[in-house]
Amino acid sequence: MLATLLGDQERLSDSTKDAFLNTGAIHLLVVSGAHVALLAGIIWWIVQGTPLSNGTRLAVMLVTVGVYALIVGLQPSVTRATILTVMTAVAFLTGRAPTMGNILGLAALAVFALNPCELFRSGTQFSFLAVSVLFLLSRWNWRREPRDPLKRMMIAYHSWPQRVLRRTGQALFAMTVASLVVGVAMAPLVAYHFHVVTPASILLTPLAGPLIAVALAAGLGVVTIGWLIPPLGWALGWLCGTSLHLTERLVQGAAEVPGSYFHTAGFPGWWLLAFYGVAGLWAALPRWRPDWHWQTSAALIWLAVGYASIGFGRVAPDTLRVTFLAMGHGTCTVLELPSGQTILYDAGSLGSPYAATKSISAFLWSRGISRLDAVVLSHADIDHYNAMPGLLERFPIGVVYISPMMFDPVATGGDLTAPNYLRDYLDAAGIPLREIWMGDRLRTDDAYVTIEVHHPPREGLMARDNANSLLLSVEYDGRRILLPGDLESPGIEQVIADPPLDCDILLAPHHGSPLSDPPGFAAWCTPEWVVFSGGDRDRTTLSQHSYQKAGAVVRHTAASGAVSFDLRRQTATKAATFRAN
């Protein structure tokens, strides 16, 4: 109730927010311009039954809307809706016909005057785009009253239940059409910002919208007269709570229906600018509109161009890119191969799985990646794979590779709860789960890329899971990347007992822990670059100095953010860091 009526979302669970976002019903959960419009309509309907003059009725409505806007805060959608309501009322009072384009322009000027940066925020863009589409749609005669005077007279003599049913059907039809048109118009922008397409929103808005209107009206009654008449206040409170409960159940149920939403990388920014720029000219210059056949053909062609451009050219044909994401105490390494294949090495964090999933997904979508060809999970510690369930919902995954000791009770200390949950989740999704060990090679589509497993042996070690971490060696054009997971004793002693393996880029074992023998491992692989993946608490001076003494340049994701390297054939390795402000 606090979230829907006053915009306080602090107590909402992540699952509830996700359900509303994924189904395109987030505008029902947050305070938006629709809430202001509903409130204005409710107040106007109430004051119609009073002996007040039209001017006084409008004044009551405007005061109520203004107070509500101040209570919930002058966020862009509320500011826009308040200005639209006030200016429309002023136009009626002065006997002028309201020009919606001018009023919407005034609202935009007010919003950008308060904060010019609102132009680049998703909520502001959604708000103004949706209202613009509704203004254009309002010119359509959705009631379709019969032209025949006899039929109109017959309808006028219908019984009141028939009239109510007819008007209800007309309203639902109009809301469904409006929801469809607005949903289609906003789909590219929603996909760009939130990487989700929401077919469910087309039906959810006309079904859940009336419930929100009832909740808003009942909530208004609670705070105005409920305290004066306690039994009425209790009844209105029950009505408000029930309406919101039904809305939540409706949205949660829709989110569980297959196909109600799906994730996508989203169209590039230049495509959106061209799309909405041309659409704006189409709306503003009706005389210049071509035949509808040309309009449809142009829209389909541009849509095809947009889909074809997703991820186009993200990796040059002769470049291998490796990115170590900033996961806090956790690990996720993204390998983008020259062929366009994408491989993840670990995917998790010691914190929230939801946050880990968001971080990884955001990076992948920013790179135009919509599929993971393989995921390698180094070992059974949850901070290396707790984002997997969330990633499975967002990306198709070809195969998941694991250590032979992933489900061994000795390696996991007898606790197989989390590994078994992951296995069941993968089985339910139909994702192949394959064990790999020392001497195996992963198949790729690139002749110049070799991915080889150097540890653990097939039989594993009689030790905890860290010692049995998968050690991958990724080679490209004579350069090598080593990914050792949380490798530590006794596994690390077995590895460095082999002949030295020089590398260019190293992911520090076990987040740089002293237990991973930094001096010995640095002497064994003599890296040029070392990346520590961890939080501030993982930044140990001893480990960093050990690698620096070996001649390596050290980067830590806690200080540098994500660290990315481009390996190009016959050119030097290029490094870049991405530090969030």
C-alpha positions as CSV (number, residue, x, y, z in Angstrom):
1,M,0.0,0.0,0.0
2,L,2.8,2.4,0.8
3,A,4.5,1.6,-2.5
4,T,1.4,2.0,-4.6
5,L,-0.1,5.0,-2.9
6,L,2.9,6.9,-1.6
7,G,5.9,5.6,-3.6
8,D,7.7,4.0,-0.6
9,Q,9.2,0.8,-2.0
10,E,11.8,0.1,0.7
11,R,9.8,-2.8,2.2
12,L,9.0,-4.6,-1.1
13,S,10.8,-7.8,-1.9
14,D,13.0,-8.1,-4.9
15,S,10.8,-10.9,-6.3
16,T,7.7,-8.6,-6.1
17,K,9.6,-5.8,-7.9
18,D,10.9,-8.2,-10.5
19,A,7.4,-9.6,-11.2
20,F,6.0,-6.1,-11.8
21,L,9.0,-5.0,-13.9
22,N,9.1,-8.2,-16.0
23,T,5.4,-8.1,-16.8
24,G,5.4,-4.4,-17.7
25,A,3.2,-3.5,-14.7
26,I,5.8,-1.5,-12.8
27,H,3.8,1.7,-13.5
28,L,1.0,0.3,-11.3
29,L,3.4,-0.4,-8.4
30,V,5.1,3.0,-8.3
31,V,3.5,6.4,-8.0
32,S,3.2,7.6,-11.6
33,G,1.2,10.1,-13.6
34,A,-1.6,7.5,-13.9
35,H,-2.1,7.8,-10.1
36,V,-2.5,11.6,-10.3
37,A,-4.9,11.2,-13.2
38,L,-6.9,8.6,-11.3
39,L,-7.0,10.7,-8.2
40,A,-8.2,13.7,-10.2
41,G,-10.9,11.6,-11.9
42,I,-12.1,10.2,-8.5
43,I,-12.3,13.6,-6.9
44,W,-14.1,15.1,-9.8
45,W,-16.6,12.2,-9.8
46,I,-17.2,12.8,-6.0
47,V,-17.7,16.5,-6.2
48,Q,-20.2,16.1,-9.1
49,G,-22.7,15.0,-6.5
50,T,-22.3,18.2,-4.5
51,P,-24.2,21.5,-5.0
52,L,-20.8,23.3,-5.6
53,S,-20.2,25.4,-8.7
54,N,-18.0,24.1,-11.5
55,G,-15.3,26.5,-10.5
56,T,-15.3,25.4,-6.9
57,R,-15.3,21.7,-7.9
58,L,-12.3,22.3,-10.1
59,A,-10.6,24.1,-7.2
60,V,-11.2,21.2,-4.8
61,M,-9.8,18.8,-7.4
62,L,-6.8,20.9,-8.0
63,V,-6.0,21.4,-4.3
64,T,-6.3,17.7,-3.7
65,V,-4.0,16.8,-6.6
66,G,-1.5,19.5,-5.5
67,V,-1.4,18.2,-1.9
68,Y,-1.0,14.6,-3.2
69,A,1.9,15.7,-5.5
70,L,3.7,17.4,-2.6
71,I,3.2,14.3,-0.3
72,V,4.6,11.8,-2.8
73,G,7.3,14.2,-4.1
74,L,7.6,16.1,-7.3
75,Q,9.2,13.3,-9.4
76,P,9.0,13.8,-13.2
77,S,5.9,11.7,-13.8
78,V,4.0,13.4,-10.9
79,T,5.1,16.8,-12.0
80,R,4.1,16.2,-15.6
81,A,0.6,14.8,-14.6
82,T,0.0,17.6,-12.1
83,I,0.8,20.3,-14.7
84,L,-1.4,18.6,-17.3
85,T,-4.3,18.4,-14.8
86,V,-3.9,22.1,-13.6
87,M,-3.6,23.5,-17.1
88,T,-6.5,21.5,-18.5
89,A,-8.6,22.8,-15.6
90,V,-7.5,26.4,-16.3
91,A,-8.4,26.0,-19.9
92,F,-11.9,24.9,-19.0
93,L,-12.3,27.7,-16.5
94,T,-11.3,30.3,-19.1
95,G,-13.4,28.8,-21.8
96,R,-10.5,27.7,-23.9
97,A,-9.9,24.4,-25.6
98,P,-6.9,22.7,-24.1
99,T,-4.1,22.1,-26.6
100,M,-2.5,18.9,-25.3
101,G,0.7,19.3,-27.3
102,N,1.4,22.7,-25.8
103,I,0.5,21.6,-22.2
104,L,2.8,18.6,-22.6
105,G,5.5,20.9,-23.8
106,L,5.0,23.1,-20.8
107,A,5.2,20.1,-18.5
108,A,8.5,19.0,-20.2
109,L,10.0,22.5,-19.7
110,A,9.0,22.4,-16.0
111,V,10.5,19.0,-15.4
112,F,13.8,19.9,-17.2
113,A,14.0,23.2,-15.4
114,L,13.9,21.4,-12.1
115,N,16.6,19.0,-13.3
116,P,17.9,19.0,-16.9
117,C,19.4,15.5,-16.3
118,E,15.9,14.1,-16.2
119,L,16.0,14.0,-20.0
120,F,18.3,11.0,-19.8
121,R,16.4,9.1,-17.1
122,S,14.3,6.1,-18.1
123,G,11.3,7.0,-15.9
124,T,11.0,10.5,-17.5
125,Q,11.3,9.1,-21.0
126,F,8.7,6.5,-20.3
127,S,6.3,9.0,-18.8
128,F,6.4,11.5,-21.7
129,L,6.4,8.9,-24.4
130,A,3.3,7.1,-22.9
131,V,1.3,10.3,-22.5
132,S,2.3,11.4,-26.1
133,V,1.0,8.1,-27.5
134,L,-2.2,8.4,-25.4
135,F,-2.8,11.9,-26.7
136,L,-2.6,10.7,-30.3
137,L,-4.8,7.7,-29.5
138,S,-7.4,10.0,-27.8
139,R,-8.4,11.2,-31.3
140,W,-9.8,7.8,-32.1
141,N,-13.5,7.4,-31.5
142,W,-13.4,4.2,-29.4
143,R,-17.1,4.2,-28.5
144,R,-18.2,3.6,-32.0
145,E,-21.8,4.8,-31.4
146,P,-24.2,3.7,-34.2
147,R,-25.0,6.3,-36.8
148,D,-28.6,5.1,-37.2
149,P,-30.8,7.3,-35.0
150,L,-33.2,4.4,-34.4
151,K,-30.4,2.2,-33.0
152,R,-29.2,5.1,-30.8
153,M,-32.7,5.5,-29.5
154,M,-33.0,1.8,-28.8
155,I,-29.7,1.9,-26.8
156,A,-31.0,4.8,-24.8
157,Y,-34.0,2.7,-23.7
158,H,-31.8,-0.2,-22.5
159,S,-32.1,-1.2,-18.9
160,W,-29.4,0.2,-16.5
161,P,-27.6,-3.2,-16.2
162,Q,-27.4,-3.4,-20.0
163,R,-26.1,0.2,-20.2
164,V,-23.5,-0.6,-17.5
165,L,-22.4,-3.7,-19.2
166,R,-22.1,-1.9,-22.5
167,R,-20.1,1.0,-21.1
168,T,-17.9,-1.5,-19.1
169,G,-17.2,-3.4,-22.3
170,Q,-16.4,-0.2,-24.2
171,A,-14.0,0.9,-21.4
172,L,-12.2,-2.4,-21.3
173,F,-11.9,-2.5,-25.0
174,A,-10.5,1.0,-25.1
175,M,-8.1,0.3,-22.2
176,T,-6.9,-2.9,-24.0
177,V,-6.3,-1.0,-27.3
178,A,-4.5,1.8,-25.5
179,S,-2.4,-0.7,-23.6
180,L,-1.5,-2.5,-26.8
181,V,-0.5,0.7,-28.7
182,V,1.4,2.2,-25.7
183,G,3.1,-1.2,-25.1
184,V,4.3,-1.5,-28.8
185,A,5.4,2.1,-28.9
186,M,7.4,1.8,-25.6
187,A,8.8,-1.7,-26.2
188,P,12.1,-0.6,-27.9
189,L,12.7,1.9,-25.1
190,V,11.9,-0.6,-22.3
191,A,14.2,-3.2,-23.9
192,Y,17.0,-0.6,-24.1
193,H,16.8,0.4,-20.5
194,F,15.6,-2.9,-18.8
195,H,16.4,-5.5,-21.4
196,V,13.0,-7.1,-21.2
197,V,10.0,-7.4,-23.6
198,T,6.6,-7.6,-21.8
199,P,3.7,-9.0,-23.8
200,A,1.9,-9.6,-20.6
201,S,1.5,-5.9,-20.0
202,I,-1.1,-5.6,-22.8
203,L,-3.7,-7.5,-20.8
204,L,-2.4,-6.7,-17.3
205,T,-3.0,-2.9,-17.5
206,P,-6.8,-3.1,-18.3
207,L,-7.2,-5.9,-15.7
208,A,-5.2,-4.5,-12.9
209,G,-5.8,-0.8,-13.6
210,P,-9.3,-0.8,-12.2
211,L,-8.1,-2.6,-9.1
212,I,-5.5,0.2,-8.5
213,A,-8.2,2.8,-9.0
214,V,-10.3,1.1,-6.4
215,A,-7.3,0.9,-4.0
216,L,-6.5,4.6,-4.6
217,A,-10.1,5.7,-4.0
218,A,-10.4,3.5,-0.9
219,G,-7.1,4.7,0.5
220,L,-8.2,8.3,-0.1
221,G,-11.3,7.5,1.9
222,V,-9.3,6.1,4.7
223,V,-7.2,9.2,5.2
224,T,-10.1,11.7,4.8
225,I,-13.1,10.3,6.5
226,G,-11.9,6.9,7.9
227,W,-10.7,8.5,11.1
228,L,-14.0,10.2,11.5
229,I,-16.1,7.1,11.0
230,P,-14.0,4.1,12.2
231,P,-16.3,1.4,10.8
232,L,-16.3,3.0,7.4
233,G,-12.5,3.5,7.7
234,W,-12.1,-0.3,8.5
235,A,-14.2,-1.2,5.5
236,L,-12.4,1.1,3.1
237,G,-9.0,-0.2,4.4
238,W,-10.1,-3.8,3.8
239,L,-11.2,-2.8,0.2
240,C,-7.9,-1.1,-0.4
241,G,-5.8,-4.0,0.9
242,T,-7.9,-6.6,-1.0
243,S,-7.6,-4.6,-4.3
244,L,-3.8,-4.4,-3.9
245,H,-3.6,-8.1,-2.9
246,L,-5.5,-9.1,-6.0
247,T,-3.3,-6.9,-8.1
248,E,-0.2,-8.5,-6.7
249,R,-1.6,-12.0,-7.2
250,L,-2.6,-11.1,-10.8
251,V,0.9,-9.8,-11.6
252,Q,2.7,-12.7,-9.9
253,G,0.5,-15.2,-11.7
254,A,1.2,-13.5,-15.1
255,A,4.9,-13.6,-14.4
256,E,4.8,-17.4,-14.1
257,V,3.1,-17.8,-17.5
258,P,5.6,-18.9,-20.2
259,G,6.1,-16.2,-22.8
260,S,4.6,-13.5,-20.6
261,Y,8.0,-11.8,-20.8
262,F,11.5,-12.5,-22.2
263,H,14.9,-10.8,-21.9
264,T,16.9,-9.2,-24.7
265,A,20.1,-7.3,-25.2
266,G,18.1,-4.2,-26.4
267,F,18.5,-2.0,-29.5
268,P,21.5,0.3,-29.7
269,G,21.1,4.0,-28.8
270,W,21.5,5.3,-32.4
271,W,18.7,3.1,-33.6
272,L,16.4,4.4,-30.9
273,L,17.2,8.0,-31.7
274,A,16.3,7.5,-35.4
275,F,13.2,5.4,-34.6
276,Y,11.6,7.9,-32.2
277,G,12.8,10.9,-34.1
278,V,11.0,9.7,-37.3
279,A,8.0,8.8,-35.2
280,G,7.9,12.3,-33.7
281,L,8.0,13.8,-37.2
282,W,5.2,11.4,-38.3
283,A,3.0,12.6,-35.4
284,A,3.8,16.3,-35.9
285,L,3.5,16.5,-39.7
286,P,0.5,14.5,-40.7
287,R,0.5,15.9,-44.2
288,W,3.9,14.4,-44.9
289,R,2.9,10.9,-43.9
290,P,3.3,8.4,-46.8
291,D,0.9,5.6,-47.7
292,W,0.4,3.1,-44.9
293,H,2.0,0.4,-47.0
294,W,5.2,2.4,-47.1
295,Q,5.0,3.1,-43.4
296,T,4.6,-0.6,-42.5
297,S,7.4,-1.6,-44.8
298,A,9.8,1.1,-43.4
299,A,9.0,0.1,-39.9
300,L,9.6,-3.6,-40.5
301,I,12.9,-2.9,-42.3
302,W,14.1,-0.6,-39.5
303,L,13.1,-3.3,-37.0
304,A,15.2,-5.8,-38.9
305,V,18.1,-3.4,-39.0
306,G,17.8,-3.0,-35.2
307,Y,17.8,-6.7,-34.4
308,A,20.8,-7.3,-36.8
309,S,22.8,-4.5,-35.1
310,I,22.5,-6.0,-31.6
311,G,26.0,-6.9,-30.7
312,F,27.3,-6.3,-34.2
313,G,31.0,-5.6,-34.2
314,R,31.4,-5.9,-30.4
315,V,34.6,-8.0,-30.9
316,A,36.9,-7.6,-33.9
317,P,37.5,-10.8,-35.8
318,D,41.1,-10.9,-34.6
319,T,40.5,-9.9,-31.0
320,L,40.0,-11.9,-27.8
321,R,38.5,-9.9,-25.0
322,V,38.6,-11.0,-21.4
323,T,36.8,-9.0,-18.7
324,F,37.1,-9.5,-14.9
325,L,33.9,-8.1,-13.4
326,A,33.7,-6.3,-10.1
327,M,31.7,-8.8,-8.0
328,G,32.8,-7.9,-4.5
329,H,34.0,-11.1,-2.8
330,G,33.3,-13.3,-5.8
331,T,34.3,-14.0,-9.4
332,C,33.0,-13.7,-12.9
333,T,35.3,-13.7,-15.9
334,V,33.8,-13.1,-19.4
335,L,35.7,-14.4,-22.4
336,E,34.6,-13.0,-25.7
337,L,36.2,-15.0,-28.5
338,P,37.0,-13.7,-32.0
339,S,34.4,-16.1,-33.4
340,G,31.7,-14.3,-31.3
341,Q,31.3,-17.1,-28.8
342,T,31.0,-16.1,-25.1
343,I,32.3,-18.2,-22.2
344,L,31.9,-17.4,-18.5
345,Y,34.4,-18.5,-15.9
346,D,32.5,-18.5,-12.6
347,A,29.4,-16.4,-11.9
348,G,28.8,-15.4,-8.3
349,S,29.4,-13.3,-5.3
350,L,29.3,-13.7,-1.5
351,G,26.5,-11.2,-1.3
352,S,23.0,-11.3,-2.8
353,P,22.5,-13.6,-5.8
354,Y,20.1,-11.0,-7.2
355,A,22.8,-8.3,-7.1
356,A,25.3,-10.7,-8.7
357,T,22.9,-11.6,-11.5
358,K,22.1,-7.9,-12.2
359,S,25.8,-7.0,-12.4
360,I,26.7,-9.8,-14.8
361,S,23.6,-9.4,-16.9
362,A,24.1,-5.6,-17.2
363,F,27.6,-6.1,-18.5
364,L,26.6,-8.9,-21.0
365,W,23.7,-6.8,-22.3
366,S,25.9,-3.7,-22.6
367,R,28.1,-5.8,-24.9
368,G,25.2,-7.0,-26.9
369,I,25.6,-10.6,-25.7
370,S,22.3,-12.5,-25.7
371,R,23.6,-16.1,-25.4
372,L,26.3,-17.9,-23.3
373,D,27.9,-20.7,-25.2
374,A,29.5,-22.2,-22.1
375,V,29.9,-21.5,-18.3
376,V,32.8,-23.0,-16.4
377,L,32.3,-23.3,-12.6
378,S,35.6,-23.6,-10.9
379,H,34.5,-25.3,-7.7
380,A,31.6,-25.7,-5.2
381,D,31.9,-22.4,-3.2
382,I,28.7,-20.5,-3.6
383,D,30.4,-17.2,-4.2
384,H,31.5,-18.6,-7.6
385,Y,28.1,-19.7,-8.9
386,N,25.1,-18.2,-7.0
387,A,24.2,-16.0,-10.0
388,M,23.6,-19.1,-12.2
389,P,19.8,-19.4,-11.5
390,G,19.2,-15.8,-12.4
391,L,21.4,-16.0,-15.5
392,L,19.4,-19.1,-16.7
393,E,16.3,-17.0,-16.7
394,R,17.9,-14.3,-18.8
395,F,20.3,-16.1,-21.2
396,P,20.3,-19.3,-23.2
397,I,23.3,-21.4,-22.0
398,G,24.9,-24.0,-24.1
399,V,26.7,-26.1,-21.5
400,V,28.0,-25.9,-18.0
401,Y,31.4,-27.4,-17.1
402,I,32.3,-28.4,-13.5
403,S,35.1,-29.9,-11.5
404,P,34.9,-33.7,-10.9
405,M,34.8,-32.9,-7.2
406,M,31.8,-30.5,-7.5
407,F,29.4,-32.9,-5.8
408,D,31.9,-34.8,-3.7
409,P,31.0,-34.8,0.0
410,V,34.7,-34.8,1.0
411,A,35.4,-31.6,-1.0
412,T,32.3,-29.9,0.1
413,G,32.6,-30.8,3.8
414,G,29.5,-33.0,3.5
415,D,27.2,-30.1,2.7
416,L,25.7,-30.6,-0.8
417,T,22.6,-28.4,-0.4
418,A,23.8,-25.6,-2.7
419,P,25.5,-27.8,-5.4
420,N,22.4,-30.1,-5.5
421,Y,20.1,-27.1,-5.9
422,L,22.2,-25.9,-8.8
423,R,22.1,-29.3,-10.4
424,D,18.4,-29.6,-10.1
425,Y,18.0,-26.1,-11.5
426,L,20.2,-27.0,-14.5
427,D,18.3,-30.3,-15.0
428,A,15.0,-28.5,-15.0
429,A,16.2,-26.0,-17.6
430,G,17.7,-28.8,-19.8
431,I,21.3,-27.5,-19.6
432,P,24.0,-30.2,-20.0
433,L,26.3,-30.5,-17.0
434,R,29.7,-32.0,-17.9
435,E,32.8,-32.7,-15.7
436,I,36.2,-31.7,-17.0
437,W,39.6,-32.4,-15.6
438,M,43.4,-32.2,-16.2
439,G,44.3,-32.7,-19.9
440,D,40.8,-31.8,-21.3
441,R,40.3,-29.1,-23.9
442,L,37.2,-27.1,-24.5
443,R,36.0,-26.9,-28.1
444,T,35.8,-23.4,-29.7
445,D,35.1,-22.1,-33.1
446,D,38.4,-20.4,-33.3
447,A,41.4,-22.1,-34.7
448,Y,43.8,-19.8,-32.8
449,V,42.1,-20.2,-29.4
450,T,43.0,-23.1,-27.1
451,I,41.3,-23.6,-23.7
452,E,43.0,-26.4,-21.7
453,V,42.4,-27.7,-18.2
454,H,45.5,-28.0,-16.0
455,H,43.9,-29.0,-12.7
456,P,42.5,-31.0,-10.9
457,P,43.3,-34.6,-11.9
458,R,40.4,-37.0,-12.8
459,E,40.4,-38.6,-9.4
460,G,40.6,-35.2,-7.6
461,L,42.4,-34.6,-4.3
462,M,41.3,-35.7,-0.9
463,A,40.9,-32.1,0.2
464,R,38.4,-29.3,0.3
465,D,36.9,-27.8,-2.9
466,N,39.3,-24.9,-3.1
467,A,42.2,-27.3,-3.7
468,N,40.2,-28.9,-6.5
469,S,39.4,-25.7,-8.4
470,L,39.5,-25.9,-12.1
471,L,42.7,-24.2,-13.5
472,L,42.0,-23.1,-17.1
473,S,44.7,-21.9,-19.5
474,V,43.3,-19.8,-22.4
475,E,45.9,-19.3,-25.2
476,Y,45.6,-17.0,-28.2
477,D,48.3,-16.0,-30.6
478,G,51.1,-17.0,-28.3
479,R,49.6,-15.3,-25.2
480,R,48.1,-17.1,-22.2
481,I,45.4,-16.3,-19.6
482,L,45.3,-18.3,-16.4
483,L,42.1,-18.7,-14.4
484,P,42.7,-20.7,-11.2
485,G,39.5,-20.2,-9.2
486,D,40.2,-20.5,-5.4
487,L,43.2,-22.8,-5.9
488,E,45.1,-23.4,-2.7
489,S,47.0,-26.0,-0.7
490,P,47.4,-28.9,-1.4
491,G,46.3,-28.3,-5.0
492,I,48.5,-25.4,-5.6
493,E,51.6,-27.3,-4.6
494,Q,50.7,-30.0,-7.1
495,V,50.3,-27.4,-9.8
496,I,53.6,-25.6,-9.3
497,A,55.4,-29.0,-9.1
498,D,54.8,-29.2,-12.9
499,P,57.1,-27.3,-15.3
500,P,56.6,-23.5,-15.2
501,L,53.8,-22.1,-17.2
502,D,54.5,-18.5,-18.3
503,C,51.3,-16.4,-18.6
504,D,50.4,-12.8,-19.7
505,I,47.3,-12.4,-17.6
506,L,46.5,-14.1,-14.3
507,L,43.4,-14.1,-12.1
508,A,44.9,-14.2,-8.7
509,P,44.0,-17.5,-7.0
510,H,41.5,-17.3,-4.1
511,H,41.0,-13.6,-4.5
512,G,44.6,-13.1,-3.7
513,S,44.5,-14.9,-0.4
514,P,47.9,-15.6,1.3
515,L,46.7,-19.3,1.4
516,S,47.2,-19.4,-2.3
517,D,51.0,-19.1,-2.0
518,P,51.4,-15.8,-3.9
519,P,55.3,-15.8,-4.0
520,G,55.4,-19.4,-5.2
521,F,52.6,-19.1,-7.8
522,A,54.1,-15.8,-9.1
523,A,57.5,-17.5,-9.6
524,W,55.8,-20.4,-11.3
525,C,53.8,-18.5,-13.9
526,T,55.6,-15.1,-14.0
527,P,52.5,-13.1,-15.1
528,E,52.7,-9.6,-16.8
529,W,49.2,-8.6,-15.5
530,V,47.5,-9.8,-12.3
531,V,43.9,-9.1,-11.5
532,F,42.5,-9.5,-8.0
533,S,38.8,-10.2,-7.9
534,G,37.4,-9.4,-4.5
535,G,36.2,-6.8,-2.1
536,D,38.2,-4.3,0.0
537,R,38.8,-6.9,2.7
538,D,40.5,-9.1,0.1
539,R,43.2,-6.5,-0.7
540,T,46.2,-7.9,1.1
541,T,49.5,-6.0,0.7
542,L,51.6,-9.2,1.0
543,S,49.9,-10.8,-2.0
544,Q,50.1,-7.7,-4.2
545,H,53.8,-7.2,-3.4
546,S,54.5,-10.8,-4.3
547,Y,53.2,-10.4,-7.8
548,Q,54.7,-7.0,-8.2
549,K,58.2,-8.3,-7.2
550,A,57.7,-10.9,-10.0
551,G,57.3,-8.0,-12.5
552,A,53.5,-7.9,-12.8
553,V,51.2,-5.0,-13.0
554,V,48.5,-5.5,-10.4
555,R,44.8,-4.4,-10.7
556,H,42.1,-5.0,-8.1
557,T,38.4,-4.9,-8.9
558,A,37.7,-3.3,-5.5
559,A,39.7,-0.2,-6.6
560,S,39.5,-0.3,-10.4
561,G,36.1,-1.8,-11.1
562,A,35.8,-4.2,-14.0
563,V,39.2,-4.8,-15.7
564,S,39.2,-5.7,-19.4
565,F,42.0,-6.8,-21.7
566,D,42.0,-6.9,-25.5
567,L,44.3,-9.5,-27.1
568,R,44.8,-8.9,-30.8
569,R,46.9,-10.9,-33.1
570,Q,50.4,-9.6,-33.5
571,T,49.8,-6.5,-31.4
572,A,50.4,-5.7,-27.7
573,T,47.8,-6.4,-25.0
574,K,45.6,-3.5,-24.2
575,A,44.0,-3.1,-20.7
576,A,41.2,-0.9,-19.6
577,T,39.4,-0.4,-16.2
578,F,35.8,0.6,-15.6
579,R,35.3,2.3,-12.3
580,A,31.7,3.3,-11.3
581,N,31.3,6.8,-10.0
